[in-house]
Amino acid sequence: MCGFLVSCNYRNNLKKSDFIQISNKGGWRGPDFFGYYEAQDGAVKISHHRLSILDLTGESNQPLLSDCGRYVLVYNGEIYNYRQLEVDLNLNVKSASDSLFLLHAYQIYGPKILEFLDGMFAFVVYDTVENSFFAARDHLGIKPLFYNVSAKGLYFGSEARLVADLCGAALDPESLLEWESVRRPSPGYSYFSGVNEVLPGHYFDSKHGTLRQYWRLEPEACGAFDQDYFQTLLADSVRRHCMADVPVVSMLSGGIDSAIITKLSGVSEAYTVGLKDNNEFCSAHATANEISCELTAVEVKDDDLIDSWRVLTRLRGEPLSVPNEGLIYHLCKNLSLNEKVILTGEGADELGFGYDRIFTWALENAFNPDQFFHRYSYGPLNKSSRLPRFWSFVDNLRMGKTNIEFLEDFFIQFHLPGLLRRMDFASMAASKEARVPFVSVKLFKYLYRRASEIKILNSQSKVPIRKVASALELNECLSRPKIGFSASIFNHRSRAEEYAFFQSVVRKEL
């Protein structure tokens, strides 16, 4: 897990000191090593902040330069199948890390390497011969990647705020309106005017100047659903996500998702977090005892949670998505220095229709914009008309689909990347890497467009995941009703009122 910043300034009027100063604003993404590279008499500047997880030596420090001297790589993420790919692709090399593998593989296969990667990644390759850039983001949008193309130059970065600082972009009013109601900007946009996100499953090649899609989620022609095979896929994903040269721990709540991850991973240490009067400590301890895992409970005071919203907003330079980002940050801050990797349960709800209220509505009703907005938004219905970009995305996504098909795609393409952005930032703000084993291409392909009763039946959601928990004899979490990851500090207030208070704190810091 790392952070990078890339500048190709056409006028060559960006000082090295200014570039490094901007880059260092994101130094929390990788405090273990800072690397810098420049070319074209300084017109091209590339920096990288490293969090060392695979290969703790300096051999994997970035930016990385290929043996032939042509390619320069900066990369953030983990490629879980890189060892197998070295064999399958006949690379005739045993890399000390996935970073070294990726550079070598790109040198041989170019963009085609994207077809083979299994993991979470965002990377940029600079071609020194053609003076061109290739930037790609993982299939489901686990790792962030932003860019700006203008008359000033071409810029890429792990944080939108840093790209905005390079190109002089201001906060985007339409994105802020979307944040008020749906917690994030529409796909493809950021909170800064002219700073765009590379969409999941897409790459940007400066030789063409546009985004291109290299992968889309499609139903897998694999016959009847096989619960045992699903459990095998999940167990294999968890095993892959434990790849590290540092200790791996897990985030454990009282729910089934984190219990499954903790059990399958075999980690010896887990962490849970909550407020004094709003937590799942008893449930998490019961599950930890059942698994025979040590559990640390991190209790956060109400005032400390509110203060963390302020700290994180200043750090990020843009709005936080939801209040519990502060809890994730506090949990990760309590990990020991060498515990750099934490497993989390993000993606299970999108995989198995876990948002009961809205998915049950979609199964029983035709699409109605007001009903959909009421169930998804935290804001009042009268704000709906102020979101033309959001509704354009929804209308395009709905085309030719049933209500449940639309909702499945909406939660994968809109909600999940926002959730993953929350987890990436809140953990990285504490210089920790969060990994999400449920967000696996194989798992999503296997469940995508399956009959709805496979996932949600008799008001019970995530049926395949619940069956995994049952097979693993995780009886404690199965005996409890689902509880969302709450950061509520006012028990008498509605969700909308809680969110409005949270937003008021964040807005003052922007």
ABEGO torsion letter per residue (X at the ends): XBBBBBBBBAAGABBAAAAAAAAAAAAAABAABBBBBBBGGGABBBBBBBBBABGABAAABOBBBBAAGABBBBBBEBBAAAAAAAAAAGAGBBBABAAAAAAAAAAAAEAAAAAABBEBBBBBBBBAAAGBBBBBBBAAGABBBBBBBBAAEBBBBABAAAAAAAAGBBBBAAAAAAAAAAGBBBBGBBABBGBBBBBBGBBBBAAAGBBBBABBBBBBBAEBBBAAAAAAAAAAAAAAAABBABBBBBBBBABAAAAAAAAAAGBABBBBBBBAABBAAAAAAAAAAAAGBBBBBBBBBAAAAAAAAAAAAAAAGBBBABAAAAAAAAAAAABBAABABBBBABGAAAAAGABAAAAAAAAABBBBAAAAAAAABABBAAAAAABAAAAAAAAAAABGBBAAAAAAAAAAAAAAAAAAAAAAAAAAAAGBBBBBAABBAAAAAAABGBBAAAABBGGBBGAAAAAAAAAAGBAAAAABBBBBBBABABAABBAAAAAAAAAAAAAAAX
